[in-house]
Amino acid sequence: MEYIKSAFASIMENKARSFLTMLGIIIGIGSVITILAVGNGLKHTVGGELNEIQSGGITILIDAKKTDKYLTGSEVRAIGEEVPEAYGASPSVTAYGDLIGRSTESGSLKGGNEYTLYGKKKELADGRYYNETEAESGAAVGVMSQQAAVILFGTTDAVGKSFDATVGGQTRSITVIGLFRSEEKEIEQAYLALRGKEGVYAYIEVDVPYTLLTEGFNLSGANIQSYQIFPYPDQQDAAALTARRLTENRLGLRGENAVTIQSFASMLDTFSRILNVVTLVVAFIAAISLLVGGIGVMNIMTVSVTERTREIGIRKALGARTGSILVQFLAESSMITLIGGFLGMLGGYGLTFIVSKFMSFPPRILLSDVALVVVISTSIGLFFGIYPAYRAAKMNPIEALRYE
């Protein structure tokens, strides 16, 4: 405790010099925290969007370039029932066209069966999802978000309303039977888009039975070359491998690499690894100022040792041990960098707050990053304080007392 008090007193005696010494540490720590916060925020935001896109499902693709074989809807259902690691499987058919309600909007019809609901990250706000009978009979029903309902009908009270969908020159009337809950800001954005506010746009996506697309709109006939498997939690890899094996066996494609797995989970892992590398590289560049700050600490502590040569000589003449002198100066250098780290941390929080005002996603400061800052700043003080402290500790007391 005495060493800490002594170190703090020495810092306060030379406030301006101590602050200038800390400046490199403050800038480095603040920059590192801000960069890590931005990287964490971007990873979290994009990860959430990828999870939303994948809707909890893993896509199994049959490569049309390597085979002309395909599955039927009933075969996809059978495969899903044979995968013990999954709830089930659904054909994946998508069509793009014009959706006509109170206005005509571009949008997409996402075809699947009742298992598709297992993969949704959204909850139903009104109505229901289509059932197995509707999925297999080609019923002209659909489920959309509240945001899409506002765009298409001008209201979130859309269950029971109908709209026309035109795909490939064919038009069918589709009745809305359910609405996914949208966030308030999404609904507000939809109303702004409805009023034609410049720069505001909302895309419409409607879940429909796959048979409505394959039979009602005559898309690809009964040929299913893409389907989704919906795994139980933490069973993604096992479910995907089982589904691929069953598909290859059913179509006689083993060893031909014609059946592939498209998992957004693996894409997210790849993205996270790339972003982590980029973030660390940028953070490392920013941390160069920490090195400069550390050299500044070593320089100022060397000056401090020179200035206090007679003091060191007197202390050693009175019986102070080499270890005591060493610890005293290490404590002072660590105190400088610790205070600099704390101020840098505050600066990092402030800079992150300012940066967040100009970004479309919120930065995230993790406690682990803050703890890392404390460790780094203290370590810098210890490392760069070793030479001056060792020089002071090994000083000859007689020569020190003679020093003018």
N, C-alpha and C positions, 0 to 999 in steps of 0.2 A: 504493500500500500504506500509506503514511504517513497518508493521508486516512482510510482504513478504521480504522487503529489509533486515530487521534485521535477518530473518531466513536464507536468502541466504548468508549473511555475516558470520553468525555463522558456516554454512556448509563449506564455503571456508576457514575458519580459521583452520579447522580440516579435510582437504581433504581426507587423507588416512583413517582416522577413519570413516568418512562419507561414503566413497566408500565401505569399508568392510561391513558397516551396510546395504548398499543398495544391496549387492551382492545376498543375499537370495531373495530379491524382483526381481532382474534382472533375476536370474535363473528361478524362478517360473513363472514370466510373459512370458519370452521367451519360456519356455516349454509349457505353456498353449496355447499360440498363435500357436506354431508349431503343437501341437496335434489337435487343432480345425481346422487348415488349412488342415491337412491331412484327418481328418474326413469329412470335407466339400467337399474336392476334390474327395474322394472315393464315397461319396453319390451322387455327381453330375455325376461322370463318370458312375457308375453302373445304376443310374437312367436313364441316356441317353441310355445306352445299353438295359435296360428293355423296354423303350419306343420304341426303334428300333425293339425289338423282338415282342412286341405286335402289332406293326404297326397300332396303333390307334384303333384296334379292340378288342372286348371282346368275348371270346370263350364260347360257350354253349355246354356242353357235355351231352350225353345220356349214362348213366352207363350201359354197357352191362352185368354187374353182377346182375343188379336188374331188367332188362327187355330185351326182345328180339325185342322190337319195334324200329323202326327207321324212318327217314324222307327220302323223295326223294329230288332231287335238286329243283324241282318246288315248293315243299312245303316249303323249306328253303326260296326261293325267295318270296313266298306269306307271310311268317311270317315277313320278312324284310319290306315288303310294309305295313304291319299292325302295325308296331312299329313307332309311331309318333315322337319318340325321336331320330330316326336313319335315316341315308341315305338309308340303305338297309342291306341285309344279304348275306353271301356267304358260300357255302359248304367249308369245310376245309379238304382236302385230301392231304397227303404227301407220296411220294414214293422215295426210295433211290436206286441208281444204278450207272452204269457207263455212263459217258457222253463222247462221242467220237468226237473230232474235229481234230485238227492237232496232238493231243495226247489224250490218254484216261485218264480221271480224275474221281475221285469219286465226287458225288454231289447229290443234291436232286431236285425233281420236286414238286413244291408247287401248288396244284390244287385249283382253286377258280373260281368265275365268275367276271364280269366286275366291281362289287361293291368293289372288293378287292383294287382297285386303290385308293379309298377314304381313306383307312387306311394307305397308304404308306407315310413314312416320307421323301421320296426321290422324286426328280423331274426327268422327262424324259429328257435325253440329246439328244436323237435321236429316230426317229420312233414314235410308238404309243403303247397303251395298247390294249389288245384284247377286242372286243365288245361283246354284248349280243348274237348275232348270232353265233359267234365263240365259246363263252362259252358254248352254249347249243348244238352245233353240233359236238363237239369233234375235232375241228380244231387242226391240229398239228403245233401250233404256240407257241412262248415263248418270255418272256421278262426277261432280266438279267441285271446285273450291268456292267459298263464299265470294272471293275476289272475282273469279270468273263469272259468277252469277250476276254480280253488279255490272260488269262490262256487257254481258249479254242481255240481261233483263232490266237493269237499272235498279235492282233490289236484291237483298239476300233472301227474301221470301220467294224462293224459286222452285221448291219441291212441288211437282205436279205440273209445272209449266213445260211447254215443248218448244223446240227450236229445230230449224232445218239444217242439215249438214250436206254440203255438196262436195263429193270426192270423185275425181275422175269423170266428171260429167254426169254423175248420178246423184240424185237428191233423196234423202230419207228424213222423215220426221222422228226426232228422238225426244223422249220424255225424261225429265230430270227426276230421279227417285231419291237422290241423296246429295248432301253438301258436306264437304270437308271444312273444318274450321280454319279460318284465316286470321292472322293477327290484325289488330285494329289498324296498324299503319298500312297493311296491305289493302284493307278495305278502303281506307282513306285514299290511298294511291289510285285505286280503281275508280272512285268517284271523280278524282281529278282528271284521270284519263278520259272518263265519260264526258266531262265538260270540255274536253279538247285542250287541256293545258299543255303548252308546248314543252317537249322534253320528257313527258310522263307517258309511259307505255306499260301495258299489262298483257301478258300472253295467256291465251285460253287453252287449257288442256282438259279433256274429258275422258274418263274411264268408261269403256263400253265393253260388252261381251265380244270376244274375239270373233265369234261366228257372225256377228253383225257386219264385220268387215270382210271376212272371207266369203260369206254367202250373200249377205245383204248388199254389199258393194262389189262383190265378185273380185276381191283382192287375193291373188295368188291361189285361188281355189282352196283346196284342203292342205296345201303344202306348207308345213311348218318347219322353218329352218333356223328358228331362234326361239328359245323359251327360257323362262326364269324358274330357278329353284329357290325355295324360301327356307333357309336353314334355321334350326334352333340356335339359341345364343351359344357362341363359342364353338359352333360346329360347321363354320363356313367352309373350311378347307376339306374336311371329310365329306360333307354333302356334295361339294362341287366335284370331287374325284369320283365319288360313287355315281353321280348323275352322268358324268362323262363316260364312265365304264359301261353303264347300262345302255346308254345311247349307242356307243360303238358296237356293243354286242347285238342290240336289236337291229341295227342297220348293216351289220357285217363289215364294220369299218375299222376293226382293231389293227393298230400298227400303221395306219395310213395318215395319221395326224390331221384328219379331216374334221374332228370335233374339238373345239377349243373352249376354254373357260375365260370369260370376261368378267373379272371381279373388280368392282370399284374399291373394294377393301385393299386389294393389292396395289391399285393405282394410288390410293391414299397413302399407303406405306411408302411407295416410291416417291410421291410428291413430298411427303414429310422428310424423307432422307435427303432429298435434293435441297429442300428449303433449309433444313438444319445445317447442311454443309455451307450453303450460301450465307446464312445468318452468322455462322461461326467465323467464316472468312472475313466478312465485313466487321464483325465484332473484334476479330483479331487485329484488323487494320486500325480500328478505333482504339484498341488497347495499346497500340504503340505509344500513345501519349502517356500511358501508365509507366512504360519503360523510361520515357523521358522524365516523368515525375519522380520515378525511383532514383534515377541518376541525380536529379535535383536534391532529393533527400540525402543521398550519400554525400553530395558536395557540401550541403549546408551543415551536415553533421561533422564533416571533416573540419570545416571552418570553426564550428562550435568547439571541437576538441582543441584546436589551436588556441582559440580565445581563452579557454579554461585550463590551459596547461598548468599554471601555478596552482589553481584549485585542485587539480588532480594530484599534483605533487604533494600538496598539504595533506590531502585525504590519505594518500598512501603512506606519508610519513607518520600519520597518526594511527596507522594500522589497518586502513581499509584494504580488503582483499582484492586480488585481481578480478575475481568473479563479481564482486559488488560493483566495481567500476564498469565492467562489461555489461551487466544487467541494467545499470543506470542509463547508459547511452542507448542500449537496445530499446529500453522502455520509452525513451524520448523519441526515437525514430518511429517506433510503432505507434506512439500516440499521435504523431504528426500525420501518418498515413491513415490511421483509424478515423481521426477527425475529418481528414480530407475525404475519406470514403463515405462518411456519414453525410457531409455536405454534397458530395457527388451524387449520393443516393437521392437526396432531396431535389437536386438539380435534375436528375433523371426522371423523377416523378413529374416535376414541373414541365420538362421538355416533352415528355410523353403526353401530358395533358394538352399541350399546345399542338403537337403533331396530330393528335386525334381529331382536332377541329378541321383538319384538311384531308382526312382520309375517309373512305367509305366503309371502313370496318374498324372496330374498337381494338386498340392495342391491349395486350394483357401482360401485367407484371406479376410474375410468380414469386412466391416466398422463397423457393429454391434459388432463384436468381439473386434475391436480396441477400440470402445467406452466403451465396458465392461471392458477392461483393465484399462482405465483411471479411471472409477468409482471404480473398485476394489482397485487399488493402492492408490487412495485418501482415500478411506474408511478405508484401513488398517492403514494409517497414523493417521487418526482421532481416530480410535478405540484404537490402541495401544499407542497413545500419551495421552489418557485421564488421565491415572493414574499419569504419571510424571507431566503433566500440572496441574492437580488438586493438587498434592503435593506441587508444586511451588506456586500456587495461594493461598493456605491455610497456607503458611509458616508465622510464627510469625516474624514480622520485627525486634524485639529486639533480639530474638535468632539468627536470620539470621546475624545481624550485629556483634554479638559476635563470629560467626563461624570463625574458623581459617583455 
